[in-house]
Amino acid sequence: MRKHVPEIIVAAMLILFSAALAAAEDIARLTGKDSGRPAAFTVDGPWTLDWNTRSEFPMMASFEMRLYDGKSGEFIGMVAELKGTGSGLKLFEAAGTYQLVIVATSSDWDIRIAPVDKNQAAAMKRSAKAGPSMLDSSRVAARLVPEASFESWRPEGNDTLLLFRNGELGWRVSFSPACPGLGAATSVSFVMTSGNGMGQYDSILLDDGTRCYFGSVVPGGV
């Protein structure tokens, strides 16, 4: 066992959006390692870009995601740029054909592009007046566990880890893909995310050296 976290409230709207997006059929699901140019994709209305990165060597990792017009090749803008690892959720409203270009080192990445209807898009904008960047911040928080917020843990198979404080469920951590060996583990090390200065865990390390990154973190009462 390692440490436990002070309570963090994850916005209820984020949970609702995540459930709605999970129900939508993907326009594209893109995965890769380091730099690459995935195939272009076409959308006919508002859409979201949900991304995350992982690395065996997060101190050496870097990641840039650039968006281009898939027909003209015109550069539209930078979607993400970071050192280390992270995740985010972006809302786009314009239909069209697009292509992503990834410039990265020591990074495995997963990108999900999904449609949203106009009502969902409007609700997302209302909940984050400053724009999609606020959703990015919430999404990152929803994949981290604060230091000193739990006292004990218990696995449920290889895809879920329950964290307890004062005998009560504080956090439910899910892994996607599953964490091989977690269900039989008798000890784990909690690994702190690098570079954010906030004392938060983003992964665990099993005794055999397997490192598993959190897919989602949900407060116990949710």
C-alpha positions in Angstrom: 0.0 0.0 0.0 1.2 3.6 -0.5 -0.8 6.7 0.2 -4.3 8.1 0.3 -5.9 11.3 -1.1 -7.8 14.3 0.2 -11.2 14.3 -1.4 -11.6 15.8 -4.9 -15.0 16.6 -6.3 -15.3 15.6 -10.0 -17.9 17.7 -11.8 -21.2 15.9 -12.3 -21.6 17.3 -15.7 -18.4 15.6 -16.8 -19.8 12.3 -15.7 -22.9 12.9 -17.7 -21.0 13.9 -20.8 -18.7 10.9 -20.5 -21.8 8.6 -20.3 -23.4 10.3 -23.3 -20.2 10.1 -25.4 -19.6 6.5 -24.5 -23.0 5.6 -25.9 -22.2 7.3 -29.3 -20.8 5.3 -32.1 -17.2 6.3 -32.8 -16.3 8.1 -36.0 -12.7 7.0 -35.6 -10.5 5.3 -33.0 -6.9 6.0 -33.5 -3.9 4.4 -31.7 -0.2 4.7 -32.2 3.2 5.1 -30.8 5.4 8.2 -31.1 5.0 10.3 -34.3 2.5 9.5 -37.0 -0.2 10.7 -39.4 -3.4 8.8 -38.9 -5.9 8.5 -41.8 -8.2 11.5 -42.4 -11.8 11.3 -41.1 -15.1 13.0 -42.0 -17.7 14.4 -39.6 -21.1 15.9 -40.5 -21.8 17.8 -37.3 -20.4 18.6 -33.8 -17.8 16.1 -32.6 -15.5 15.5 -29.7 -11.8 14.4 -29.7 -11.0 12.4 -26.5 -7.3 11.6 -26.2 -4.8 10.2 -23.7 -1.1 9.3 -23.7 1.0 6.8 -21.8 4.7 6.1 -21.5 7.1 3.7 -19.9 9.4 6.8 -19.5 7.1 9.7 -18.7 10.0 12.0 -17.8 11.2 11.7 -21.5 7.8 11.8 -23.1 6.5 14.6 -25.2 3.3 14.9 -27.3 1.9 17.3 -29.9 -1.4 16.8 -31.8 -2.0 19.1 -34.8 -5.2 19.4 -36.7 -5.3 20.0 -40.5 -8.0 20.3 -43.1 -8.1 16.8 -44.6 -8.7 18.1 -48.2 -6.6 21.2 -48.5 -3.9 20.3 -46.0 -4.3 23.7 -44.4 -3.1 23.8 -40.7 -6.1 24.6 -38.4 -4.5 24.6 -35.0 -2.7 22.8 -32.2 -5.0 20.5 -30.3 -2.6 19.4 -27.5 1.0 20.1 -26.6 2.6 18.7 -23.4 5.7 17.2 -21.8 5.1 13.9 -20.0 1.8 12.2 -20.2 -1.8 13.4 -20.0 -5.3 13.3 -21.5 -8.0 15.7 -22.7 -11.4 16.2 -24.2 -12.1 18.8 -27.0 -15.3 19.9 -28.6 -15.5 20.9 -32.2 -18.6 22.2 -33.9 -17.7 22.4 -37.6 -18.4 19.5 -40.0 -15.7 18.6 -42.5 -12.8 16.3 -43.3 -9.9 16.5 -41.0 -6.5 14.9 -40.4 -4.4 14.7 -37.3 -0.6 14.8 -37.2 1.1 13.5 -34.1 4.7 14.6 -33.2 5.7 12.6 -30.1 8.5 10.8 -28.4 8.3 7.9 -25.9 4.5 8.1 -26.1 1.7 5.6 -26.8 -1.5 7.4 -27.6 -5.2 6.6 -28.0 -7.6 9.0 -29.7 -11.4 8.6 -29.9 -13.4 10.8 -32.2 -17.2 10.7 -31.6 -20.2 12.6 -32.8 -22.4 14.7 -30.4 -25.7 16.2 -31.2 -26.3 20.0 -31.1 -28.0 19.8 -27.7 -25.0 18.0 -26.1 -22.6 20.5 -27.7 -24.6 23.4 -26.4 -24.6 21.9 -22.9 -20.9 21.3 -23.0 -20.3 24.9 -24.0 -22.5 26.2 -21.2 -20.8 24.2 -18.6 -17.4 25.6 -19.6 -17.7 29.2 -20.5 -13.9 29.4 -21.1 -14.2 26.7 -23.7 -13.1 23.1 -24.1 -9.9 23.8 -22.1 -12.0 23.6 -18.9 -13.2 20.1 -19.9 -9.6 19.2 -20.5 -8.7 20.1 -16.9 -11.6 18.1 -15.5 -10.8 15.1 -17.7 -7.2 15.1 -16.4 -8.4 15.3 -12.8 -10.8 12.4 -13.5 -7.8 10.2 -14.2 -5.7 11.1 -11.1 -5.9 10.2 -7.5 -4.6 12.8 -5.0 -1.8 11.9 -2.6 -2.9 11.0 1.0 -6.6 10.5 0.1 -6.8 6.7 0.9 -5.5 4.3 3.5 -6.1 0.9 1.9 -7.0 -0.8 -1.4 -8.6 -3.9 -2.8 -8.6 -5.1 -6.4 -11.7 -6.4 -8.2 -10.3 -8.5 -10.9 -7.7 -7.0 -13.2 -9.7 -4.0 -14.3 -10.8 -2.2 -11.1 -9.0 -1.0 -7.9 -11.0 0.2 -4.9 -9.4 2.7 -2.6 -10.7 3.1 1.0 -10.5 5.8 3.7 -11.8 5.2 7.2 -13.3 1.9 6.1 -15.4 3.6 3.4 -15.0 3.5 -0.4 -13.3 6.7 -1.5 -12.3 6.0 -5.1 -13.1 3.5 -7.8 -10.1 3.3 -10.2 -10.7 1.5 -13.6 -8.1 0.3 -16.0 -8.5 0.2 -19.7 -6.9 -2.0 -21.0 -7.0 -4.2 -17.9 -4.0 -4.4 -15.6 -2.7 -8.0 -15.9 -1.9 -9.5 -12.5 -3.8 -6.9 -10.4 -6.5 -9.3 -9.2 -3.9 -11.5 -7.5 -1.6 -8.7 -6.3 -0.8 -8.5 -2.6 1.1 -5.3 -2.8 1.3 -2.4 -5.3 3.2 0.9 -5.5 1.3 4.0 -6.4 3.2 6.1 -8.9 3.0 9.9 -8.9 2.4 11.8 -12.2 5.3 13.9 -13.2 5.5 17.6 -13.9 2.2 18.9 -12.4 3.5 19.6 -8.9 0.2 18.6 -7.3 1.1 15.3 -5.7 -1.3 13.0 -7.6 -1.1 9.4 -8.7 -1.7 8.4 -12.3 -0.7 4.7 -12.2 0.4 1.7 -10.2 3.4 -0.6 -10.3 3.1 -4.3 -9.6 5.9 -6.3 -8.0 6.8 -7.9 -11.4 7.4 -4.4 -12.8 4.1 -4.1 -14.7 3.0 -0.5 -14.8 -0.7 0.2 -15.3 -2.2 3.7 -15.9 -5.5 4.8 -14.5 -8.3 4.8 -17.2 -10.8 6.6 -15.0 -11.2 7.6 -11.4 -14.6 8.1 -9.8 -15.5 9.1 -6.3 -16.8 6.2 -4.3 -20.3 7.7 -3.8 -20.9 8.2 -7.5 
